[in-house]
Amino acid sequence: MVEYGDIRVVYRGGSKINFRKPVISNDSRFLLCASGESVKVFSSVTEECVHELRGHTGQVTGVLLRPSNHLQVYSCSTDGTVRLWDFTDGILVRVKNELLAEINQAEESVCVFVFAELFQLVAVNLPQTPDQLVEARDLSAVLSDVSSNPSTIAFGRGGEYLASVNNLKMEIYFFKKNKSYRFEPFVSLFKNKTNTFTCIACHPKDDCVATGHDDGKIRLWRNFKQKKEYTYSTLHWHHSAVSSLCFTPEGTNLLSGGVESVLVQWRYNQENQKDFLPRLGAAITHVTVSPDGALFSTSHSDNKITIIQSCVKVSAVIQGLVKGENVTTGLLVDPRSKALVLNGRPGHLQFYSLQRDKLLFHLDIVQQEYIHEAGLEQFEVVRAAFDASGLWLATVEERKQKSAELELNLKLWSFDEQTQSFVLNTTVSAPHEARITAMCFSQAADSQTTTLVSASRDGHFKAWQLGLPAHTDGTQEYEGPSWSCDFVGAYHGLVPRCCCFSADGSLLAVGFQEVVTVWNPTSWELLTTLSQPPGDVRNLCFGQLSCSKYLLGSNNKKMVCCWNLLTCSLEWSTSMDVSLLLVDSRSENMAAFCCQDGSTDLFVFKPSEPRPLFSQKAVCSGRVIHAVFTPREVMLESSEESSQWLNRSQLYFLTEFMDLLTFSTKAEEEKLMASSKQLVIDDTVAMTPFYLLLGKHRHEHLGNEESAERTPLPQSSVAIKELLQTPAHVLPATSFLCSMFAKSLLISVTETSRRVGHRFNLNNSDSDSNSSFRFRFFEDMTCFTRAS
């Protein structure tokens, strides 16, 4: 990714888990998938992420179990490396340097896609060496002009041959013969473009290749060892393109999936018999089977992985951040849960925890059943906003049919403490006569009233106020609070495009095309209008904290203006094509994204200072469509001037390709790596799990027993973390661990009863003076274990 000094653009939270086909461990306990720059290890039972394998500095593009060791996994990345992991412990074993994009298996060799002018399939011999960093130089080209889709390449009969499809052609390479057959007659056979190959799978024991096509058909190819004697049979159930195919380990069944959200199981050699698992929620992009055949998994277009027990029932669902084709609500932060909020499933808002990298829940806004039919216009959530306390949520939904007027609903939701979710409070049908262009709450936390402002293409902005609860009877419960329109504003028939409140809620700024108007929300008096160079105002932001006297705006004529509200004059302006302007509510900082030459630049600045705090060219390709500052749970303590703007908040942005990216400092990277840091290995001693856990630790302390003093273990000790996070099956007996842990806490006592510090003594003699201490600490250890 892009780097600038100590700051790097990374995938952190909300990454795609459906980007590549996942793998399931041999015992079906774990599911591993590529997720941004890491590999995530999920429990197939609890759906929880048990490990996150970090170390790559580019997007992970492939994951593969190591054939010779079922506890290890390969991963490859755009950073040019293949890494070998022990995924049960989260330990990095080895790194190989080579330019890689995708990884597949052929016995003990590893085949990868190397991107040059065209995609090529290259066999890379990974040398067996104890060194951790290895450069792979033994390369040999296998196939050229292969598709960039990994689903179009598969190995057959334990790696005897390799099959590849691309457009209307299929090529099969035999490793022993060192010869490939390209079936050119397919071009004349399939004149219709709907017969284009989409995916491929090879039978594990028979010479049979299954291919999926754009027209929804599946073809089973046989007798392909001779170029002109091939035969094929056709299976047809899918009405659209087949996206993924997979044989079960014994080859008794063939699994297929597509946009119908249905997993189809075909009986091999009995194709008329098939089973269905419908209503999986979204289009299927990948199908995977565990090595023992006990579990199936399907990846879906809504960034979800479904774990299925032998095509019978869904046993677990791993849901990532749902990324649709268009995020119309923008990126929001829930003030209560600090969750990222944006469009989710059709007609829903999703609440996603960036800290835990987990979907919290979906909120049904439209409250209507979504019909999957092309061309059918249905209600969509287009706007959303939170108040400062997080107690109120406003949403706008609309539907536009060809022969009907625009249908528009404004909904106000209140947070319910009992259900810990939002409950519909007020629905306003047709709040405006045209589409709503902007919506915002007054962000003053200590305000006596809650005010919502909505602006529309009908030339008006409306202020909605929360009314106090009204008593219906002295003996009955009173009605809950409700919302009503308090004011309707306009300015010379111009269309309002954007609006925002000041930090204390005392001012409201509304941009009417080329004019910025400032209003008093208490009396709704127009206070002043601010001039600017010609151009429609696209963004408006008030300064925060010490910069609250400034109002900034950008227009479609590549200008950014800053006004001083005390003097009502233009403070400064600059020529800059700003596509997105936003403010950090926890500091004086502002961020401006500028799109030029096919990429987006970032500038972070304070309105009161002429020099930007941070600038970076080409943070991503394409345009940044949405961004948001999210508060940090723990403030960073960076002393570097270029990264101090990230101390209190973190900046997330969404690209036009639906990639959620953020900025990470060097200190953050080191902290994350320390939590999953691999154990130091002594090359002179055999690497066993017991040695990794205890061997070196014991050796160091035994050697320094008489000379070194042991300091008390801090609460965040790495040794304690490793002890608590290490899987139970590799730990020694609990009695030995308790004894070792208790002895490490003992205080050595001299004849003068003076405290001299802690010691870690594995061969401590049983003296009367130490027995009482040992007994007391064993009691404390027992209490601690029970409490935890």
Secondary structure as UniProt FT lines:
FT   STRAND          3..4
FT   TURN            5..6
FT   STRAND          7..10
FT   STRAND          23..24
FT   TURN            26..27
FT   STRAND          30..35
FT   TURN            36..37
FT   STRAND          38..43
FT   TURN            44..46
FT   STRAND          49..54
FT   STRAND          60..65
FT   TURN            67..68
FT   TURN            70..71
FT   STRAND          72..77
FT   TURN            78..79
FT   STRAND          81..86
FT   TURN            87..90
FT   STRAND          91..97
FT   STRAND          102..106
FT   TURN            107..108
FT   STRAND          109..115
FT   STRAND          119..124
FT   STRAND          133..135
FT   STRAND          139..144
FT   HELIX           150..152
FT   STRAND          153..156
FT   HELIX           157..159
FT   STRAND          161..166
FT   TURN            167..168
FT   STRAND          169..174
FT   TURN            175..178
FT   STRAND          179..182
FT   TURN            184..185
FT   HELIX           186..189
FT   HELIX           193..195
FT   STRAND          197..202
FT   STRAND          209..213
FT   TURN            214..215
FT   STRAND          217..222
FT   TURN            224..225
FT   TURN            227..228
FT   STRAND          231..236
FT   STRAND          242..247
FT   TURN            249..250
FT   STRAND          253..258
FT   TURN            259..260
FT   STRAND          263..267
FT   TURN            268..269
FT   STRAND          270..277
FT   STRAND          284..289
FT   TURN            291..292
FT   STRAND          295..300
FT   TURN            301..303
FT   STRAND          304..309
FT   TURN            310..312
FT   STRAND          313..319
FT   STRAND          332..333
FT   TURN            335..337
FT   STRAND          340..343
FT   TURN            346..347
FT   STRAND          348..353
FT   TURN            354..357
FT   STRAND          358..364
FT   TURN            374..375
FT   STRAND          380..386
FT   TURN            388..389
FT   STRAND          392..399
FT   TURN            402..403
FT   STRAND          407..416
FT   TURN            417..420
FT   STRAND          421..429
FT   STRAND          436..441
FT   TURN            445..446
FT   STRAND          451..456
FT   TURN            457..458
FT   STRAND          461..467
FT   TURN            474..475
FT   STRAND          482..489
FT   TURN            492..493
FT   STRAND          496..501
FT   TURN            503..504
FT   STRAND          508..512
FT   TURN            513..514
FT   STRAND          515..520
FT   TURN            521..524
FT   STRAND          525..530
FT   STRAND          537..542
FT   HELIX           545..547
FT   TURN            548..549
FT   STRAND          550..555
FT   TURN            556..557
FT   STRAND          559..564
FT   TURN            565..568
FT   STRAND          569..575
FT   STRAND          578..583
FT   TURN            585..586
FT   STRAND          590..596
FT   TURN            597..598
FT   STRAND          599..605
FT   TURN            607..608
FT   STRAND          614..621
FT   STRAND          624..631
FT   HELIX           641..646
FT   STRAND          649..655
FT   TURN            656..657
FT   STRAND          660..665
FT   HELIX           666..675
FT   TURN            683..684
FT   HELIX           689..690
FT   HELIX           691..695
FT   HELIX           696..703
FT   TURN            704..707
FT   TURN            715..716
FT   HELIX           718..725
FT   HELIX           728..730
FT   HELIX           734..745
FT   STRAND          747..749
FT   TURN            751..752
FT   STRAND          755..758
FT   TURN            762..763
FT   HELIX           768..787
//
